[in-house]
């Protein structure tokens, strides 16, 4: 982690059975996000706050990753983290919730995550299912820079 800055950690849910609110993770999606959680746990990675979309696949992803990195932590659910929410509205909801210094994990969907990343950094690195992008926030959390990308499509 870089000093005491706020780092927004955007995680797209794992591969799922569909796109509806009740779509579940596929077994390979659950296995991938569990492996990502183990990798992060091995780094000593831990979020100071966690938010998730109310959609089932995002809640399942958060539960699986948190079991590895922060057992017992439950994400706060935000309606503004659903796929079609405008990025400025999602960011406003996150900021209103109070982003602490350190990492804030946000588990959500496309197209929101790509749009939010582009809004903050001017770049969308691609969010394959299970991709995590860490963004160091600057300028009052209205912009930032990508620190790293982890996931099946990351270079």
C-alpha atoms as one frame of an Amber mdcrd trajectory, in Angstrom:
protein
   0.000   0.000   0.000   1.200   3.502  -0.761   1.350   5.577   2.439  -2.071
   6.426   3.853  -3.766   7.166   0.553  -7.126   5.718  -0.380  -6.913   2.803
  -2.795 -10.060   1.755  -4.606  -9.885  -1.961  -5.455 -12.382  -2.790  -8.178
 -13.165  -6.511  -8.514 -15.417  -7.936 -11.183 -17.380 -10.953  -9.996 -16.294
 -14.412 -11.144 -17.746 -16.228 -14.154 -21.472 -16.695 -13.636 -24.494 -18.556
 -14.997 -25.942 -15.396 -16.545 -26.463 -11.653 -16.263 -29.613 -11.410 -14.142
 -29.649 -10.327 -10.496 -29.973 -13.958  -9.317 -27.262 -15.464 -11.578 -24.900
 -17.636  -9.545 -21.170 -18.131  -9.897 -20.110 -21.072 -12.021 -17.828 -23.580
 -10.263 -14.835 -22.298 -12.240 -15.752 -18.723 -11.338 -15.851 -19.598  -7.645
 -12.560 -21.511  -7.922 -10.837 -18.583  -9.644 -11.921 -15.965  -7.091 -10.920
 -18.328  -4.246  -7.456 -18.615  -5.822  -7.297 -14.823  -6.155  -8.234 -14.518
  -2.481  -5.454 -16.941  -1.505  -2.946 -14.964  -3.567  -3.999 -11.712  -1.891
  -3.923 -13.347   1.556  -0.376 -14.503   0.844   0.557 -10.858   0.262  -1.037
  -9.825   3.568  -3.619  -7.874   1.537  -6.614  -6.717   3.575  -9.271  -4.099
   2.838 -10.299  -1.436   5.339 -13.833  -1.428   3.889 -15.808  -3.640   1.498
 -18.787  -2.891  -0.743 -20.643  -5.179  -3.132 -23.456  -5.047  -5.615 -26.649
  -6.634  -4.298 -26.603  -9.072  -7.265 -26.004 -12.667  -6.178 -22.829 -13.272
  -8.226 -21.162 -10.191  -6.701 -22.214 -11.156  -3.167 -20.884 -14.701  -3.713
 -17.592 -13.350  -5.088 -17.183 -11.035  -2.103 -17.950 -13.865   0.340 -15.399
 -16.206  -1.270 -12.599 -13.621  -1.473 -13.276 -12.334   2.050 -13.124 -15.875
   3.439  -9.459 -15.858   2.350  -8.402 -12.270   3.156 -10.687 -11.119   5.980
 -12.724 -13.945   7.543 -15.831 -12.706   9.310 -16.056  -9.446   7.308 -19.351
  -8.863   5.510 -19.583  -6.376   2.627 -21.956  -3.445   2.716 -24.377  -3.735
  -0.199 -24.828  -0.682  -2.416 -27.629  -0.467  -4.995 -25.394   1.938  -6.939
 -23.003  -0.929  -7.774 -25.369  -2.624 -10.236 -24.268  -2.952 -13.882 -26.090
   0.008 -15.463 -25.443   2.624 -12.771 -23.642   5.708 -14.142 -20.052   5.779
 -12.825 -20.388   9.236 -11.234 -23.422   8.009  -9.266 -21.550   4.901  -8.063
 -18.524   6.976  -7.050 -20.740   9.472  -5.214 -22.340   6.602  -3.252 -18.917
   5.199  -2.340 -17.641   8.617  -1.258 -20.814   9.226   0.775 -20.146   5.926
   2.558 -16.768   7.293   3.627 -13.698   5.832   1.946 -11.050   5.319   4.640
  -7.299   5.546   4.075  -6.078   2.206   2.772  -7.909  -0.267   0.572 -11.612
  -0.268  -0.216 -12.742  -3.414  -2.023 -15.651  -2.940  -4.444 -17.182  -6.072
  -6.000 -19.415  -5.284  -8.965 -20.035  -5.732 -12.707 -19.481  -4.535 -16.235
 -20.083  -2.090 -17.703 -19.920  -0.146 -14.410 -16.383  -1.157 -13.393 -14.863
  -0.318 -16.766 -16.644   3.027 -16.865 -15.697   3.830 -13.266 -12.040   2.980
 -13.893 -12.048   5.116 -17.057 -13.739   7.984 -15.182 -11.038   7.921 -12.483
  -7.918   7.128 -14.531  -8.680   7.721 -18.196  -8.090   4.002 -18.817 -10.100
   0.786 -18.789  -7.614  -2.095 -18.489 -10.331  -4.678 -19.178 -12.332  -6.514
 -16.574 -12.542 -10.198 -17.417 -14.489 -12.097 -14.745 -12.410 -12.179 -11.551
 -10.211  -9.201 -12.468  -9.023  -6.872  -9.694  -7.794  -3.350 -10.483  -6.224
  -1.235  -7.727  -6.525   2.530  -8.163  -4.729   5.028  -5.942  -7.143   7.934
  -5.541  -5.984  11.549  -5.796  -7.596  14.999  -6.006 -10.227  14.406  -3.348
 -10.954  10.895  -4.692 -12.177  12.269  -8.026  -9.259  10.878 -10.046  -6.524
   8.327  -9.657  -3.893   6.103 -11.186  -3.863   2.362 -11.695  -1.407   0.642
  -9.364  -1.885  -2.889 -10.691  -4.250  -5.276 -12.403  -4.651  -8.912 -11.371
  -6.778 -11.353 -13.264  -7.151 -13.798 -16.089  -6.743 -11.091 -18.750  -3.999
  -9.083 -17.011  -0.620  -8.749 -18.673
